[in-house]
Amino acid sequence: MAPEARPVFAYGRMLSILAVIVLGIIALVSASYLSSFITPVFLGLNLVLAIAPLMHWLIRKGMHRVPAAIIALITIYSLLLLFVWALVWSVTMLVQELPKYGPEFTALYRSVLDWLASLGISQDELLSQVSGALSPSAIAGFAQSLLSNIGGVMSLLATLLVVIFFLFFDAVTFEPRMRRVRQVRPNVGRAFDTFSAGVGRYWIVTTAFGIIVAILDVIMLEILHVPLALVWGVFSFLTNYIPNIGFVIGMVPPVLMALLANGWVNALVVLVLWSVINFVIQSLIQPKVAGDAVGVTPTVSFLSLLVWAFVLGPVGALLALPATLFVKAILIDADPNNRWLGFILDARPDVGDGDDDGNGIPDAEEARTIGRRGRAKGTS
């Protein structure tokens, strides 16, 4: 009977896997339609988790919970307004400065066309495809469209501020609730504790290193006399939150500006120095300081970027890793039967708590218990 039942079991297992995949796709597509609601809520949750240590520190110093929450709320509001001001200022500067480099861009554009023509590529065909997209007027229009979209950013900001307000006052009583969760469902409580600590540390460390990288980039650009150095510094800080390819995205505009303003030698120097600064800090130093805040492989990190950018839009690129960690906490870390998937996703699967099956009992202790049970059966 067992050999005959095995194909049925395998067939049922395959159907279960397919059902999970289909349900996951449906959930992601549904989330993309609700992104205008999900994005500010999840971003607000992340920001509250990042600033919550300040509130807990004030409470430990003897301050009442409500004043501590108000101070933390004012702090995060101030940081958000500062960030939005820097973003609006940067886009405004781009709109004002880009048209000044129209002749340089036209000359560069024509030289590229001549070079492609020397390779045998039809200039007329190429012009028909890209002349409109790469013209100076098109670039200036794109910058102006960015400025016109500030209204959408303001709408997102208003929703975000309201969400953060309510989340903060829920956070005042959040710890007693989580204490009850840990008593009733230890695995769920531990999963959410790990997510909260990891995401909070991720945002703090990424922000700190983003500021360091932006300052170094601005100093380098100022020394090389690249226009709009402060604007590119803000852009560098923003793209630091995008995993894997963020520094590449942040590098393209200043390199192009250096090429237009100072020539290809200056642009090449900017390219090399920008790559060195960002690689050393983001790839060598930052992971050592951040530790296991992210805890996923580079492949999972990159796939997270693609998936969440599709689901949540441009902001999804910034929330890619926290969103993946949240899904991992709910579906994998909180369920002992799914903990094996964590070993596939984790960047360091060999480093754990010694509880491979996720039941809250270290494996060494389980082995001793099983051994004692075996000896007891042998003597009975």
C-alpha positions in Angstrom: 0.0 0.0 0.0 2.8 2.4 0.8 4.4 2.3 -2.7 1.0 2.9 -4.3 0.2 5.8 -2.0 3.5 7.6 -2.7 2.5 8.9 -6.2 -0.7 10.2 -4.7 1.2 12.0 -2.0 3.6 13.5 -4.6 0.7 14.6 -6.7 -1.0 16.3 -3.8 2.3 17.9 -2.8 2.7 19.3 -6.3 -0.8 20.7 -6.2 -0.1 22.3 -2.9 3.0 24.0 -4.2 1.2 25.2 -7.3 -1.7 26.5 -5.2 0.8 28.5 -3.0 2.5 30.0 -6.1 -0.9 31.0 -7.6 -2.1 32.5 -4.3 1.2 34.4 -4.0 0.9 35.9 -7.4 -2.7 36.9 -6.8 -1.6 38.5 -3.5 1.1 40.5 -5.2 -1.1 41.7 -8.0 -3.8 42.6 -5.5 -1.2 44.5 -3.4 -0.1 46.4 -6.6 -3.7 47.7 -7.0 -3.7 48.7 -3.3 -0.2 50.2 -3.4 -1.5 53.7 -2.7 -2.8 52.5 0.6 -0.1 49.8 1.4 2.9 52.0 0.6 2.3 54.8 3.2 1.2 52.3 5.9 4.2 50.0 5.5 6.6 53.0 5.2 5.1 54.5 8.3 5.5 51.2 10.1 9.2 51.0 9.1 9.9 54.6 10.2 8.2 54.0 13.6 10.3 50.9 14.1 13.4 52.9 13.2 12.7 55.7 15.7 11.1 53.5 18.4 14.5 53.0 20.2 14.5 56.7 21.0 11.1 56.4 22.6 12.1 53.3 24.6 15.4 55.0 25.7 13.4 58.0 27.0 11.0 55.7 28.9 13.9 53.9 30.5 15.3 57.3 31.7 12.0 57.8 33.6 9.9 59.8 31.1 6.2 58.9 30.8 5.2 56.9 27.7 3.0 59.7 26.2 5.7 62.5 26.3 8.3 60.0 25.0 6.0 59.1 22.1 5.4 62.8 21.3 9.2 63.6 21.3 9.8 60.6 19.0 6.9 61.7 16.8 8.3 65.3 16.5 11.7 63.9 15.7 10.5 61.7 12.8 8.2 64.5 11.5 11.2 66.9 11.4 13.4 64.4 9.6 10.7 63.7 7.0 10.1 67.4 6.4 13.9 67.9 6.0 14.0 65.1 3.5 11.1 66.4 1.4 12.6 69.9 1.4 15.9 68.6 0.2 14.1 66.6 -2.5 12.1 69.6 -3.7 15.2 71.8 -3.7 17.1 69.3 -5.7 14.5 68.9 -8.4 14.1 72.7 -8.6 17.8 73.2 -9.1 17.7 70.6 -11.9 14.9 72.4 -13.7 16.9 75.6 -13.5 20.3 74.3 -14.5 19.7 71.6 -17.1 18.6 74.0 -19.9 22.0 75.8 -19.6 23.8 72.8 -20.9 21.6 72.4 -24.0 24.4 73.2 -26.4 26.9 70.9 -24.7 24.4 68.1 -24.8 23.6 68.7 -28.4 27.3 68.5 -29.3 27.8 65.3 -27.3 24.7 63.9 -28.9 25.9 64.6 -32.4 29.4 63.2 -31.7 27.7 60.0 -30.5 25.7 59.8 -33.7 28.8 60.4 -35.8 30.6 57.6 -33.9 27.7 55.2 -34.5 27.6 56.1 -38.1 31.3 55.2 -38.4 30.4 51.8 -37.2 27.9 51.3 -40.0 24.8 52.1 -38.0 22.2 54.1 -40.0 22.1 57.6 -38.7 18.6 58.3 -40.1 17.1 55.2 -38.4 18.8 56.0 -35.1 17.6 59.6 -35.3 14.0 58.5 -35.8 14.1 56.3 -32.7 16.0 58.4 -30.1 16.2 62.0 -31.3 13.0 63.0 -29.5 13.8 61.0 -26.3 17.3 62.4 -25.9 16.9 65.9 -27.0 17.7 68.7 -24.5 14.1 69.9 -24.6 12.9 66.4 -23.7 15.3 66.2 -20.8 14.3 69.6 -19.5 10.6 68.5 -19.9 11.4 65.4 -17.9 12.9 67.5 -15.1 9.8 69.8 -15.1 7.5 66.7 -15.0 9.4 65.7 -11.8 8.7 69.0 -10.3 5.0 68.8 -11.3 4.8 65.4 -9.6 5.7 66.9 -6.3 2.0 67.2 -5.7 1.8 63.4 -5.6 4.7 63.2 -3.2 3.0 65.7 -1.0 -0.2 63.6 -1.0 1.9 60.5 0.0 3.6 62.6 2.7 0.3 63.7 4.2 -1.0 60.2 4.4 2.3 59.0 5.8 2.2 61.7 8.5 -1.3 60.6 9.6 -0.3 56.9 9.6 2.8 57.6 11.7 0.7 59.6 14.2 -1.6 56.7 14.9 1.1 54.1 14.8 3.2 56.0 17.4 0.3 56.1 20.0 -0.3 52.4 19.3 3.4 51.8 20.0 2.9 53.1 23.5 1.0 49.9 24.4 2.6 47.7 21.8 5.1 46.0 24.2 2.5 44.7 26.6 0.6 43.2 23.6 3.7 41.6 22.2 4.4 40.1 25.7 1.0 38.3 25.5 1.8 37.1 22.0 5.1 35.7 23.1 3.3 33.8 25.9 0.6 32.3 23.6 2.6 31.9 20.3 6.3 32.0 21.1 7.4 31.4 17.5 5.2 34.3 16.2 6.5 36.6 19.0 10.1 35.7 18.2 9.6 36.3 14.5 8.2 39.7 15.0 10.8 40.6 17.5 13.5 39.7 15.0 11.8 41.6 12.2 11.4 44.7 14.4 15.0 44.7 15.6 16.4 43.9 12.1 14.4 46.5 10.2 15.0 49.2 12.8 18.8 48.6 12.6 18.6 48.4 8.8 17.1 51.9 8.5 19.4 53.5 11.0 22.6 52.0 9.6 21.6 52.6 6.0 20.7 56.2 6.8 24.0 56.8 8.6 26.1 55.3 5.9 24.0 57.1 3.2 24.9 60.4 4.9 28.6 59.5 5.0 28.6 58.4 1.3 26.7 61.5 0.2 29.1 63.8 2.1 32.1 62.1 0.5 30.5 62.2 -2.9 29.8 66.0 -2.6 33.4 66.7 -1.5 34.7 64.7 -4.4 32.4 66.4 -6.9 33.3 69.9 -5.6 37.0 69.2 -5.9 36.5 68.1 -9.5 34.3 71.2 -10.2 31.2 69.2 -11.2 28.1 71.4 -11.3 25.2 70.7 -8.9 27.4 68.7 -6.5 24.9 69.1 -3.6 22.0 67.9 -5.8 24.0 64.8 -6.7 24.7 64.3 -3.0 21.0 64.2 -2.2 20.5 61.8 -5.1 23.3 59.6 -3.8 21.7 59.6 -0.3 18.3 58.6 -1.7 19.7 55.8 -4.0 21.7 54.4 -1.1 18.4 52.8 0.1 18.0 50.9 -3.2 19.8 47.5 -2.7 22.5 46.2 -5.1 22.1 48.7 -7.9 21.4 51.9 -5.9 24.9 53.4 -6.3 25.0 52.7 -10.0 21.7 54.6 -10.4 23.1 57.4 -8.3 26.3 57.5 -10.3 24.9 58.1 -13.8 23.6 61.7 -13.5 26.9 63.2 -12.0 29.0 61.3 -14.6 26.9 62.7 -17.4 27.0 66.2 -15.9 30.8 66.0 -15.6 31.0 64.9 -19.2 28.9 67.8 -20.4 30.6 70.4 -18.2 34.3 69.3 -18.1 34.9 66.6 -20.7 35.4 62.9 -20.8 38.6 62.8 -18.6 36.8 64.5 -15.8 33.8 62.2 -16.2 36.1 59.2 -16.1 37.7 60.4 -12.9 34.2 60.9 -11.4 33.2 57.4 -12.5 36.2 55.8 -10.9 36.2 57.7 -7.6 32.4 57.4 -7.2 32.6 53.6 -7.7 35.5 53.3 -5.2 33.9 55.4 -2.5 30.5 53.6 -2.8 32.0 50.1 -3.1 34.3 50.5 -0.1 31.7 51.9 2.2 28.5 50.1 1.0 30.1 46.7 0.2 32.9 46.4 2.7 32.3 48.6 5.7 28.5 48.8 5.9 27.8 45.1 6.0 30.2 44.6 8.9 28.4 47.3 10.9 24.9 46.3 9.9 25.6 42.7 10.8 22.5 40.5 10.2 20.0 43.3 9.9 19.1 42.2 6.4 20.2 38.6 6.5 19.3 37.6 2.9 21.4 36.6 0.0 22.4 39.1 -2.7 20.2 37.2 -5.2 17.1 37.4 -2.9 17.9 41.1 -2.3 18.0 41.8 -6.1 14.8 39.8 -6.7 13.1 41.7 -3.9 14.0 44.9 -5.6 12.3 43.8 -8.8 9.2 42.4 -7.2 8.5 45.2 -4.7 9.2 47.9 -7.3 6.5 46.3 -9.5 4.1 45.9 -6.6 4.5 49.2 -4.7 5.9 51.4 -7.5 9.1 53.6 -7.1 8.8 53.6 -3.3 8.9 49.8 -3.4 12.5 50.0 -4.5 13.3 51.7 -1.2 11.1 49.3 0.8 12.3 46.1 -1.0 14.4 44.6 1.8 12.1 45.5 4.7 9.1 44.2 2.8 10.9 40.9 2.1 11.9 40.6 5.8 8.2 41.2 6.8 7.0 38.5 4.5 9.7 36.2 5.7 8.8 36.9 9.4 5.1 36.1 8.7 5.4 33.1 6.4 8.7 31.5 7.4 10.0 32.5 10.8 6.7 32.3 12.5 5.9 28.8 11.3 8.2 25.9 12.4 7.2 23.9 9.4 8.5 26.5 7.0 11.8 27.4 8.8 13.8 25.3 6.3 13.0 28.0 3.7 14.9 30.4 5.9 18.1 28.5 5.4 17.8 29.0 1.6 17.1 32.7 1.9 19.5 33.6 4.7 22.9 35.1 3.9 24.5 33.2 6.8 22.5 29.9 7.3 25.3 28.4 9.4 24.8 31.1 12.1 21.6 30.5 14.0 20.2 29.9 17.4 20.7 26.1 17.3 17.0 25.6 16.7 16.9 24.3 13.2 13.3 23.0 13.4 12.0 26.3 14.9 10.2 24.8 17.9 12.0 27.0 20.4 14.1 24.1 21.8 17.8 24.0 20.9 18.8 21.0 18.8 21.5 19.9 21.3 18.9 19.8 24.0 16.5 17.9 21.7 19.2 15.3 21.0 19.8 14.7 24.6 16.1 14.3 25.2 15.8 11.8 22.4 18.8 9.9 23.7 17.3 9.7 27.2 14.0 8.5 25.7 15.8 5.8 23.8 17.7 4.6 26.8 14.5 4.6 28.8 12.8 2.4 26.2 15.8 0.1 26.1 15.7 -0.5 29.9 11.9 -1.0 30.0 
